[in-house]
Amino acid sequence: MSNIKFFSDHNLRFEQSLHGLSESEINAVIPNAFNGKDFFMKFYIANNGGYFNGGAYLYRDVFYTVLAGDYNLMEIEGFNFISRKFYDDSQYLLSINEVWELRKGYSRNIKEFAKSHFPFAGDAGDNDYWIDMNSGYIKYIRWESDDNPDNAIIVAPTFYDFCMNLQAERRKNKE
C-alpha cells in the first residue's frame, strides 16, 4: 500500500481499484512524457483506476477565472483503469484502452484529438476527462452537447492539481 497522499480531501471514498501496475505496464499504453506524468505514474502504480463511492467534485475556479455560463462545478464518477491483458475487466470501471479506441471512432476530429490526449476519467453521464500529452492539461468533453475537441473544457493544469482539488461534497451556497 502506498503512503503517497493522492487526494487532499480525506472524505473521498475511492474504491474498486484494480491492482496497481508497473512503470513498464503504464508506459506500454501511455509512453508519452507530459507535465504531471510523475504523479500519474505513482497513482497508477498504487491504484489502477478507481470509483468514487458518493462521487467527487472539482471546481474550475480554483485554477481559472470562470465567467457566468461557463462550466465551474465538475463531477467525477471514477478513474479508468489501464488494461494489461485482454481479460482485465471491472464491473465498476471503464478501461482507458477501450474508451480511447471507442472515442476514436466518433469522428475524424476526435481521432486526431486522441493522438495527443487519453481519457483517464469519466462522469456518470459517460463524458470523459482527458490528459493532454503535450501540456499535461486536464480537459473535459461533454459528448451530448458538443463533441468538437476544439471546444474541450480545460479543467485543471495537471493530473496532480486535478486529484488534490477533488472534493467529496459540493460547496455550500456557492457554485
SULVENWO-V512232 format. One record per pair of residues at least 12 apart in sequence whose C-alpha atoms are under 10 Angstrom apart, sorted by the first residue. I is the first residue (numbers start at 1). GAP is how many residues later the second one is. D is the distance in Angstrom with one decimal. If there is no record, write none. Layout:
BEGIN
I | GAP | D
I | GAP | D
END
This chain:
BEGIN
1 | 19 | 9.5
1 | 44 | 10.0
1 | 45 | 6.9
1 | 46 | 9.2
2 | 40 | 8.8
2 | 41 | 8.9
2 | 43 | 8.8
2 | 44 | 5.9
2 | 45 | 9.0
3 | 43 | 9.3
4 | 35 | 9.7
4 | 38 | 8.1
4 | 39 | 8.4
4 | 42 | 8.8
5 | 38 | 9.3
5 | 158 | 9.7
5 | 159 | 8.7
6 | 33 | 8.6
6 | 34 | 9.7
6 | 36 | 9.0
6 | 37 | 7.0
6 | 40 | 9.7
6 | 41 | 9.8
6 | 154 | 7.9
6 | 157 | 6.4
6 | 158 | 6.7
6 | 160 | 9.9
7 | 153 | 8.9
7 | 154 | 9.6
7 | 155 | 9.1
7 | 156 | 5.5
7 | 157 | 4.8
7 | 158 | 7.3
7 | 159 | 6.9
7 | 160 | 8.5
8 | 155 | 7.8
8 | 156 | 5.1
8 | 157 | 6.9
8 | 158 | 7.5
8 | 159 | 8.2
9 | 47 | 9.8
9 | 154 | 9.4
9 | 155 | 7.6
9 | 156 | 7.8
9 | 157 | 6.9
9 | 158 | 5.8
9 | 159 | 6.8
9 | 160 | 9.5
10 | 157 | 8.8
10 | 158 | 8.3
11 | 43 | 9.9
11 | 45 | 9.8
11 | 156 | 7.8
11 | 157 | 5.7
11 | 158 | 8.5
12 | 40 | 6.9
12 | 41 | 7.8
12 | 42 | 7.9
12 | 43 | 7.9
12 | 44 | 6.9
12 | 45 | 9.7
12 | 154 | 8.1
12 | 155 | 6.7
12 | 156 | 4.8
12 | 157 | 8.5
13 | 37 | 9.7
13 | 38 | 8.0
13 | 39 | 5.5
13 | 40 | 5.3
13 | 41 | 7.0
13 | 42 | 8.0
13 | 43 | 8.6
13 | 155 | 7.7
14 | 33 | 9.7
14 | 35 | 9.4
14 | 36 | 6.1
14 | 37 | 5.5
14 | 38 | 4.7
14 | 39 | 6.3
14 | 40 | 9.1
14 | 41 | 8.9
14 | 42 | 9.2
14 | 63 | 9.8
14 | 64 | 8.2
14 | 65 | 9.5
14 | 154 | 10.0
15 | 32 | 9.5
15 | 34 | 8.9
15 | 35 | 5.5
15 | 36 | 5.1
15 | 37 | 6.3
15 | 38 | 6.7
15 | 63 | 9.0
15 | 77 | 9.3
16 | 31 | 9.2
16 | 32 | 9.2
16 | 33 | 7.9
16 | 34 | 5.2
16 | 35 | 5.7
16 | 36 | 8.6
16 | 37 | 9.1
16 | 62 | 9.5
16 | 74 | 8.3
16 | 75 | 9.0
16 | 76 | 6.8
16 | 77 | 7.8
17 | 27 | 9.6
17 | 29 | 9.1
17 | 30 | 5.6
17 | 31 | 5.5
17 | 32 | 5.2
17 | 33 | 4.1
17 | 34 | 6.9
17 | 35 | 9.9
17 | 61 | 9.5
17 | 62 | 8.7
17 | 63 | 9.2
17 | 64 | 7.8
17 | 73 | 8.9
17 | 75 | 8.9
17 | 76 | 8.3
18 | 26 | 9.5
18 | 28 | 9.2
18 | 29 | 6.4
18 | 30 | 4.9
18 | 31 | 6.5
18 | 32 | 7.2
18 | 62 | 9.9
18 | 63 | 7.2
18 | 64 | 9.0
18 | 65 | 9.7
18 | 70 | 9.0
18 | 71 | 8.9
18 | 72 | 7.9
18 | 75 | 9.1
19 | 25 | 8.9
19 | 26 | 8.3
19 | 27 | 7.4
19 | 28 | 6.3
19 | 29 | 5.8
19 | 30 | 8.9
19 | 62 | 9.6
20 | 21 | 10.0
20 | 22 | 9.3
20 | 23 | 8.3
20 | 24 | 5.8
20 | 25 | 4.5
20 | 26 | 4.7
20 | 27 | 4.7
20 | 28 | 4.9
20 | 29 | 8.5
20 | 61 | 9.4
20 | 62 | 9.4
21 | 20 | 8.9
21 | 21 | 9.4
21 | 22 | 9.4
21 | 23 | 6.1
21 | 24 | 4.6
21 | 25 | 7.2
21 | 26 | 7.7
21 | 27 | 6.5
21 | 60 | 9.8
21 | 61 | 8.3
21 | 62 | 9.6
21 | 63 | 8.4
22 | 19 | 8.7
22 | 20 | 9.5
22 | 22 | 8.2
22 | 23 | 5.7
22 | 24 | 9.1
23 | 18 | 6.8
23 | 19 | 8.7
23 | 21 | 8.6
23 | 22 | 6.9
25 | 19 | 9.8
25 | 20 | 9.3
25 | 57 | 8.5
25 | 58 | 9.0
25 | 59 | 6.8
26 | 14 | 9.6
26 | 15 | 7.3
26 | 18 | 7.6
26 | 19 | 8.2
26 | 22 | 9.6
26 | 56 | 7.3
26 | 57 | 9.2
26 | 58 | 8.5
27 | 14 | 8.8
28 | 56 | 8.9
29 | 53 | 7.6
29 | 54 | 8.6
29 | 55 | 8.6
29 | 67 | 9.0
29 | 68 | 7.7
29 | 89 | 9.9
30 | 52 | 9.4
30 | 66 | 9.9
30 | 67 | 9.8
30 | 87 | 9.8
30 | 88 | 8.3
30 | 103 | 8.9
31 | 102 | 9.5
32 | 84 | 8.9
32 | 85 | 10.0
32 | 101 | 6.3
32 | 102 | 8.3
33 | 100 | 6.9
33 | 101 | 7.9
33 | 102 | 9.5
33 | 103 | 8.9
34 | 97 | 8.8
34 | 98 | 7.7
34 | 99 | 5.1
34 | 100 | 5.7
34 | 101 | 6.2
34 | 102 | 5.2
34 | 103 | 9.0
34 | 124 | 9.1
34 | 125 | 9.9
35 | 96 | 9.7
35 | 97 | 9.0
35 | 98 | 7.8
35 | 99 | 7.7
35 | 100 | 6.0
35 | 101 | 4.5
35 | 102 | 7.9
35 | 122 | 8.7
35 | 123 | 6.6
35 | 124 | 8.4
35 | 125 | 9.5
36 | 95 | 9.6
36 | 97 | 9.6
36 | 99 | 9.0
36 | 100 | 6.0
36 | 101 | 8.8
36 | 121 | 8.8
36 | 122 | 5.5
36 | 123 | 5.8
36 | 124 | 6.3
36 | 125 | 8.8
37 | 94 | 9.7
37 | 96 | 8.9
37 | 99 | 7.7
37 | 121 | 8.6
37 | 122 | 7.6
37 | 123 | 8.8
38 | 121 | 9.4
38 | 122 | 9.0
39 | 119 | 9.2
39 | 120 | 7.2
39 | 121 | 6.1
39 | 122 | 9.9
39 | 124 | 9.7
40 | 118 | 9.3
40 | 119 | 6.4
40 | 120 | 7.4
40 | 123 | 9.7
43 | 116 | 9.7
43 | 117 | 9.4
43 | 120 | 9.8
44 | 35 | 10.0
44 | 37 | 8.3
44 | 38 | 8.3
47 | 32 | 9.5
47 | 34 | 8.5
48 | 31 | 8.3
48 | 32 | 7.7
48 | 33 | 5.0
48 | 34 | 6.4
48 | 35 | 8.8
48 | 45 | 9.8
48 | 47 | 9.8
49 | 29 | 7.2
49 | 30 | 4.6
49 | 31 | 4.8
49 | 32 | 4.1
49 | 33 | 7.3
49 | 34 | 10.0
49 | 41 | 9.9
49 | 43 | 9.8
49 | 44 | 7.2
49 | 45 | 8.5
49 | 46 | 8.5
49 | 47 | 9.0
49 | 71 | 8.2
49 | 72 | 8.3
50 | 27 | 8.9
50 | 28 | 5.5
50 | 29 | 5.1
50 | 30 | 6.8
50 | 31 | 7.2
50 | 40 | 9.8
50 | 42 | 8.1
50 | 43 | 6.7
50 | 44 | 9.4
50 | 71 | 9.2
51 | 25 | 9.0
51 | 26 | 6.2
51 | 27 | 4.2
51 | 28 | 6.4
51 | 29 | 8.5
51 | 41 | 6.8
51 | 42 | 6.8
51 | 43 | 9.9
51 | 70 | 9.6
51 | 71 | 9.9
52 | 24 | 7.5
52 | 25 | 5.5
52 | 26 | 5.5
52 | 27 | 8.4
52 | 116 | 8.7
53 | 24 | 7.9
53 | 25 | 8.6
53 | 115 | 9.3
54 | 22 | 9.9
54 | 23 | 8.3
54 | 114 | 7.4
54 | 115 | 8.7
55 | 20 | 7.0
55 | 21 | 6.1
55 | 22 | 5.3
55 | 23 | 7.8
55 | 68 | 8.8
55 | 69 | 8.9
55 | 111 | 9.8
55 | 112 | 8.7
55 | 113 | 6.6
55 | 114 | 8.1
55 | 115 | 9.9
56 | 18 | 8.4
56 | 19 | 5.8
56 | 20 | 5.1
56 | 21 | 6.5
56 | 22 | 8.2
56 | 67 | 9.2
56 | 107 | 10.0
56 | 109 | 9.8
56 | 110 | 6.0
56 | 111 | 5.5
56 | 112 | 5.0
56 | 113 | 6.9
56 | 114 | 8.5
57 | 16 | 6.8
57 | 17 | 5.6
57 | 18 | 4.6
57 | 19 | 6.0
57 | 20 | 8.9
57 | 66 | 9.9
57 | 108 | 8.4
57 | 109 | 5.4
57 | 110 | 5.0
57 | 111 | 6.3
57 | 112 | 6.6
57 | 113 | 6.4
57 | 114 | 9.1
58 | 14 | 7.9
58 | 15 | 5.9
58 | 16 | 5.1
58 | 17 | 6.5
58 | 18 | 7.9
58 | 97 | 8.5
58 | 98 | 9.2
58 | 104 | 7.6
58 | 105 | 8.9
58 | 106 | 9.5
58 | 107 | 6.2
58 | 108 | 5.0
58 | 109 | 6.2
58 | 110 | 9.0
58 | 111 | 9.3
58 | 112 | 8.3
58 | 113 | 9.7
59 | 12 | 8.6
59 | 13 | 5.2
59 | 14 | 4.7
59 | 15 | 6.1
59 | 16 | 8.9
59 | 96 | 8.2
59 | 97 | 9.2
59 | 103 | 9.6
59 | 106 | 7.9
59 | 107 | 8.1
59 | 108 | 8.8
59 | 111 | 8.9
59 | 112 | 9.0
59 | 116 | 7.9
60 | 12 | 4.9
60 | 13 | 6.7
60 | 14 | 7.5
60 | 93 | 9.7
60 | 94 | 8.4
60 | 95 | 5.7
60 | 96 | 6.9
60 | 102 | 9.5
60 | 105 | 9.4
61 | 12 | 8.6
61 | 94 | 9.1
61 | 95 | 9.6
61 | 114 | 9.4
62 | 93 | 9.6
62 | 94 | 8.7
62 | 99 | 9.7
62 | 103 | 8.0
63 | 91 | 9.9
63 | 92 | 8.1
63 | 93 | 6.6
63 | 94 | 7.6
63 | 98 | 8.9
63 | 99 | 9.8
63 | 102 | 9.7
64 | 90 | 9.0
64 | 91 | 8.4
64 | 92 | 8.3
64 | 93 | 9.5
70 | 83 | 9.3
71 | 82 | 7.9
71 | 83 | 9.7
71 | 84 | 8.9
71 | 104 | 9.7
72 | 83 | 8.5
72 | 103 | 7.0
73 | 82 | 9.8
73 | 97 | 8.1
73 | 98 | 9.2
73 | 101 | 9.9
73 | 102 | 6.4
74 | 49 | 8.5
74 | 66 | 9.0
74 | 81 | 8.2
74 | 92 | 9.4
74 | 96 | 9.7
75 | 47 | 8.4
75 | 48 | 5.9
75 | 49 | 8.0
75 | 50 | 9.6
75 | 52 | 10.0
75 | 91 | 9.1
75 | 92 | 9.5
75 | 95 | 9.3
76 | 45 | 7.2
76 | 46 | 5.9
76 | 47 | 4.6
76 | 48 | 7.3
76 | 49 | 9.7
76 | 51 | 9.4
76 | 52 | 9.1
76 | 53 | 8.6
76 | 90 | 8.6
76 | 91 | 9.8
77 | 15 | 9.9
77 | 16 | 9.3
77 | 44 | 7.6
77 | 45 | 5.9
77 | 46 | 4.6
77 | 47 | 5.6
77 | 48 | 9.0
77 | 49 | 9.3
77 | 50 | 10.0
78 | 14 | 8.6
78 | 15 | 7.0
78 | 16 | 8.5
78 | 42 | 8.8
78 | 43 | 5.7
78 | 44 | 5.9
78 | 45 | 6.9
78 | 46 | 8.5
79 | 14 | 7.2
79 | 15 | 7.9
79 | 16 | 8.9
79 | 17 | 8.7
79 | 40 | 9.0
79 | 41 | 5.7
79 | 42 | 4.1
79 | 43 | 6.6
79 | 44 | 9.2
79 | 49 | 9.8
79 | 50 | 9.0
80 | 12 | 9.4
80 | 13 | 5.8
80 | 14 | 5.0
80 | 15 | 5.2
80 | 16 | 5.3
80 | 17 | 8.9
80 | 18 | 9.6
80 | 19 | 8.6
80 | 39 | 7.6
80 | 40 | 5.2
80 | 41 | 5.2
80 | 42 | 7.4
80 | 48 | 9.8
80 | 49 | 9.8
81 | 12 | 6.7
81 | 13 | 6.3
81 | 14 | 4.8
81 | 15 | 5.8
81 | 16 | 8.3
81 | 17 | 9.8
81 | 39 | 7.6
81 | 40 | 8.8
82 | 12 | 8.8
82 | 13 | 5.7
82 | 14 | 5.4
82 | 15 | 6.4
82 | 16 | 9.1
82 | 38 | 8.8
83 | 12 | 6.1
83 | 13 | 7.2
83 | 14 | 6.4
83 | 15 | 8.5
84 | 13 | 9.3
93 | 28 | 9.3
93 | 29 | 9.5
94 | 25 | 10.0
94 | 26 | 9.2
94 | 27 | 8.5
94 | 28 | 8.6
94 | 32 | 10.0
95 | 24 | 9.1
95 | 25 | 8.5
95 | 26 | 9.4
96 | 22 | 7.4
96 | 23 | 6.0
96 | 24 | 5.9
96 | 25 | 8.1
97 | 21 | 8.8
97 | 22 | 8.6
97 | 23 | 9.5
98 | 21 | 9.7
99 | 19 | 8.8
99 | 20 | 6.9
99 | 21 | 8.9
99 | 22 | 9.7
99 | 23 | 9.9
99 | 29 | 8.9
100 | 14 | 7.1
100 | 15 | 9.7
100 | 17 | 8.9
100 | 18 | 6.3
100 | 19 | 6.2
100 | 20 | 9.0
100 | 28 | 9.9
100 | 30 | 9.7
101 | 13 | 8.7
101 | 17 | 9.8
101 | 18 | 10.0
103 | 15 | 9.8
103 | 16 | 9.0
103 | 25 | 9.6
103 | 40 | 10.0
106 | 37 | 9.9
106 | 41 | 8.5
107 | 40 | 8.8
107 | 41 | 9.1
109 | 38 | 8.9
109 | 39 | 7.1
109 | 40 | 6.8
109 | 41 | 8.7
110 | 37 | 7.8
110 | 38 | 7.3
110 | 39 | 6.2
110 | 40 | 9.4
111 | 38 | 9.6
112 | 37 | 9.1
113 | 17 | 10.0
113 | 19 | 9.1
113 | 35 | 9.4
113 | 36 | 6.5
113 | 37 | 8.6
114 | 16 | 9.0
114 | 17 | 9.8
114 | 18 | 9.0
114 | 19 | 9.7
114 | 35 | 9.3
115 | 17 | 9.5
115 | 18 | 8.8
116 | 14 | 9.7
116 | 15 | 8.4
116 | 16 | 6.0
116 | 17 | 5.3
116 | 18 | 6.7
116 | 19 | 9.5
117 | 12 | 9.6
117 | 13 | 5.9
117 | 14 | 5.3
117 | 15 | 4.5
117 | 16 | 5.5
117 | 17 | 8.1
117 | 18 | 9.7
117 | 19 | 9.1
117 | 20 | 9.5
117 | 21 | 9.2
117 | 22 | 8.9
118 | 12 | 5.1
118 | 13 | 5.5
118 | 14 | 7.0
118 | 15 | 7.6
118 | 20 | 9.8
118 | 21 | 9.8
119 | 12 | 6.5
119 | 13 | 9.3
119 | 19 | 9.5
119 | 20 | 9.1
119 | 21 | 9.1
119 | 22 | 9.8
120 | 18 | 9.4
120 | 39 | 9.7
121 | 17 | 10.0
121 | 19 | 9.3
122 | 18 | 8.7
122 | 19 | 9.5
122 | 20 | 9.9
123 | 17 | 9.8
123 | 19 | 9.4
125 | 17 | 8.4
125 | 18 | 8.8
125 | 19 | 8.9
126 | 15 | 9.7
126 | 16 | 8.2
126 | 17 | 7.8
126 | 18 | 9.2
127 | 13 | 7.5
127 | 14 | 6.0
127 | 15 | 5.1
127 | 16 | 5.9
127 | 17 | 8.3
127 | 20 | 9.9
128 | 12 | 5.8
128 | 13 | 5.6
128 | 14 | 7.0
128 | 15 | 8.1
128 | 24 | 10.0
129 | 12 | 6.7
129 | 13 | 9.1
129 | 23 | 9.4
129 | 24 | 9.3
129 | 25 | 9.4
129 | 26 | 8.5
130 | 22 | 9.2
130 | 23 | 9.9
130 | 24 | 9.4
130 | 25 | 9.6
130 | 29 | 9.8
131 | 23 | 9.8
131 | 25 | 9.7
131 | 26 | 9.7
131 | 27 | 8.0
131 | 28 | 7.6
132 | 22 | 9.8
132 | 25 | 9.8
132 | 26 | 9.1
132 | 27 | 10.0
135 | 22 | 8.3
135 | 23 | 8.3
136 | 20 | 9.0
136 | 21 | 6.6
136 | 22 | 5.2
136 | 23 | 7.1
136 | 24 | 9.7
137 | 16 | 9.9
137 | 17 | 6.7
137 | 18 | 7.5
137 | 19 | 6.0
137 | 20 | 4.6
137 | 21 | 5.1
137 | 22 | 7.5
137 | 24 | 9.6
137 | 25 | 9.3
138 | 14 | 9.6
138 | 15 | 8.4
138 | 16 | 5.9
138 | 17 | 5.4
138 | 18 | 5.1
138 | 19 | 6.2
138 | 20 | 6.0
138 | 21 | 6.6
138 | 22 | 9.9
138 | 23 | 9.2
138 | 24 | 7.4
139 | 12 | 9.6
139 | 13 | 5.9
139 | 14 | 5.3
139 | 15 | 4.4
139 | 16 | 5.4
139 | 17 | 7.3
139 | 18 | 9.1
139 | 19 | 9.8
140 | 12 | 5.5
140 | 13 | 5.0
140 | 14 | 6.5
140 | 15 | 6.6
140 | 16 | 9.7
141 | 12 | 6.6
141 | 13 | 9.3
END
